[in-house]
Amino acid sequence: MDFHSSRRRGEDGIAMVIDFLLSNARLVLGVGGAAVLGIATLAVKRLIERAGRAAEEEKVEQKMAESWEELSLVSASPTLIKKGLEGVVMKHVAKAARQQKADLCQQPQVSGVTGGLEVQSKPESKPKRIQLCVLTLQERLQQYYHTRAALAPAEVSRAQSLALDICTEIQGFLRTRHPDMPLGEMSLGGSLLDDLQVVSADHACLLVPLQLEPSLWQLIRGEDTLITHPLHWMVRRVNLEYFPRGRSYWDRFLVGGYLSSEAVVSMFNKSVMETMNWPSISSTLDCAVRPVLGGPDLRLEIQPRDVEGGAAISDHALFVSMVPLLREGDVVLTAQPELTSPWVNAWRLSLYPWETQRLAQLDASDNGCRRHLLKTLKAVCRHNPALRLLNAAPLANLILHLSDSESDWSESSLDVRFQQCIIELIGYLEQGVLPSYFKPAVNLLSGLSEDQVDQMGFMLYCAVSEPEILLI
């Protein structure tokens, strides 16, 4: 009869005595008596075995209870951060991360006996596991950038080509349908053009410049109006006593003496999105083009067609947004009602050109890695659900603020700057304020709720001691 061997000390001797009794019981007690004694002995041995396992199970249950208590601390609500438990969270997260690294570095030595032969793990798995552990944060950041953040040049070129084809079609249609509309040359803009887009080339901007008569229109800063918002500007119609309404093409979009951005967007929505023959354009460009209706913005969805079947490939959709804008010097105002609501005649001051130009100038002056770091942070936030609401604007301003206090932005310092950005962002989240670099009165975190700030803060607190968790 086979019995499970016990780990308790002294049980091997008891097992030998029992086996000796069973082997000689048949001679003394006969077949029936030996069977009864065997059943009784089996029961006694199982009792001994269970008694030995009970103590071990108690130890295991105690360890599991302690582990669950630790896990409950780590996975508790993010609001614990505000209750002084940052040290507890950091201790357990660091402990778990170190244990995970040790497990990865340790060579698995699983051996067993199968027919007298030892079965060991495959030797080729050892170099791969060791390779994961020897990577420094600098190497992990470079690897993450090239595999998860940066876009392939062919993908960028293809998306730009599609967006420019759409731009040509729309501009040709407007010139034919509305020849008296004073528009400048439409162009491609945004992160796709500036090589700041990450993960996938899935969105682009078509800039539609409106041409205003300088003597008939005046751009007014938001602080000088009743709106008082530093990013909300207004465009006032002037010299009405000399040039009455009707002298300018854009007079038909006046609301209360100001050029209405909402009225301009509504006009483009009717004359472009609802009027153009998109099926015909789709066949010409060999892709599925359709307007995204029902929203406050002017947006098109472009889906390349499968070469073999001719069906649209939904996984590679490109969204192209039309953005009417006004330019005066270095001031760029955009018509984006989704950002200026409920003010129907407000225009949005775009800080994106200033931020992009400043980052490029700083990198050119010291051969820095600011744009590289920005793209890495954008990819991290896009892949992490807790940080997904952090868009490019606060991240770019975070780097600009840090550039005022740090001078070393070489590629070799990328890991240090990455960790600094995490710490700086935690400080801004705790205060609830991240001021714009060019407009300090603008809080770039004003659109986040308290729960969202807690979720972001919790994730970043965990990444202070183990920044690699953001690169998973």
Beta strands, then each sheet from edge to edge (+ up, - down):
strand 1: 113-114
strand 2: 117-118
strand 3: 187-189
strand 4: 203-209
strand 5: 217-220
strand 6: 232-237
strand 7: 254-255
strand 8: 258-259
strand 9: 287-291
strand 10: 298-304
strand 11: 318-328
strand 12: 331-334
strand 13: 346-349
sheet 1: 1+ 2-
sheet 2: 3+ 4- 11- 10+ 9-
sheet 3: 3+ 4- 11- 12+ 13- 6+ 5-
sheet 4: 7+ 8-
end
